[in-house]
Amino acid sequence: MITHAGKIPLFIFFFDMNYIGQYEILLPLILAVFLGTNLGKSLLKFIPENIFRILFKTALTIIAIRLILINIDLNFILQIF
């Protein structure tokens, strides 16, 4: 948490990021990260590592395929017009 808090001034300085103006987006994201991290930690106690690795790789593969298919569809549509 401390390392992430240390990044905030860097983002403000280098990218002109206005965190106060984006609070409506940032607060739900912060809450989701906190809840997801704690839920994930508790689930890892019940799932063997080899099964977790298989599930993790499967999820990443599905996400990658989905991103590829979305990109192909967009490129195809753009080529038509």
C-alpha positions as CSV (number, residue, x, y, z in Angstrom):
1,M,0.0,0.0,0.0
2,I,2.8,2.4,0.8
3,T,4.5,1.8,-2.5
4,H,1.3,2.6,-4.3
5,A,0.8,5.8,-2.3
6,G,4.3,6.8,-3.3
7,K,3.3,6.6,-7.0
8,I,0.6,9.2,-6.7
9,P,2.9,12.3,-6.6
10,L,4.7,10.8,-9.6
11,F,1.5,10.5,-11.6
12,I,0.5,14.0,-10.7
13,F,3.8,15.4,-11.7
14,F,4.5,13.5,-14.9
15,F,1.0,12.9,-16.3
16,D,-0.9,15.9,-14.8
17,M,-3.3,13.5,-13.2
18,N,-6.2,15.0,-11.2
19,Y,-7.1,12.4,-8.6
20,I,-9.6,14.6,-6.8
21,G,-11.5,15.2,-10.0
22,Q,-11.7,11.5,-10.8
23,Y,-12.9,10.4,-7.4
24,E,-16.2,9.0,-8.8
25,I,-14.2,6.5,-10.9
26,L,-11.4,5.9,-8.4
27,L,-13.4,5.1,-5.3
28,P,-15.2,2.1,-6.8
29,L,-12.0,0.9,-8.4
30,I,-10.1,1.1,-5.1
31,L,-12.9,-0.7,-3.3
32,A,-13.0,-3.4,-6.0
33,V,-9.2,-4.0,-5.8
34,F,-9.4,-4.2,-2.0
35,L,-12.3,-6.7,-2.0
36,G,-10.8,-8.7,-4.8
37,T,-7.4,-9.0,-3.2
38,N,-8.9,-10.1,0.1
39,L,-11.3,-12.6,-1.6
40,G,-8.5,-13.9,-3.7
41,K,-6.2,-14.4,-0.7
42,S,-9.0,-16.3,1.2
43,L,-9.7,-18.5,-1.9
44,L,-6.1,-19.4,-2.3
45,K,-6.2,-21.2,1.0
46,F,-8.7,-23.7,-0.4
47,I,-7.3,-24.2,-3.9
48,P,-4.2,-26.3,-4.6
49,E,-1.5,-24.4,-6.5
50,N,-1.5,-26.7,-9.5
51,I,-5.3,-26.2,-10.0
52,F,-4.9,-22.4,-9.5
53,R,-2.2,-22.3,-12.2
54,I,-4.5,-24.2,-14.6
55,L,-7.4,-21.9,-13.8
56,F,-5.2,-18.8,-14.1
57,K,-3.7,-19.8,-17.4
58,T,-7.1,-20.7,-18.8
59,A,-8.6,-17.3,-17.8
60,L,-5.7,-15.5,-19.4
61,T,-6.0,-17.5,-22.6
62,I,-9.8,-16.8,-22.8
63,I,-9.1,-13.1,-22.3
64,A,-6.4,-13.1,-24.9
65,I,-8.6,-14.9,-27.5
66,R,-11.4,-12.4,-26.8
67,L,-9.1,-9.5,-27.3
68,I,-7.8,-10.9,-30.6
69,L,-11.4,-11.5,-31.8
70,I,-12.5,-8.0,-30.9
71,N,-9.5,-6.6,-32.7
72,I,-10.1,-8.7,-35.8
73,D,-13.7,-7.6,-35.9
74,L,-12.8,-3.9,-35.6
75,N,-10.2,-4.1,-38.3
76,F,-12.5,-5.9,-40.6
77,I,-15.2,-3.3,-40.1
78,L,-12.7,-0.5,-40.6
79,Q,-11.4,-2.0,-43.9
80,I,-15.0,-2.1,-45.3
81,F,-15.5,1.6,-44.8
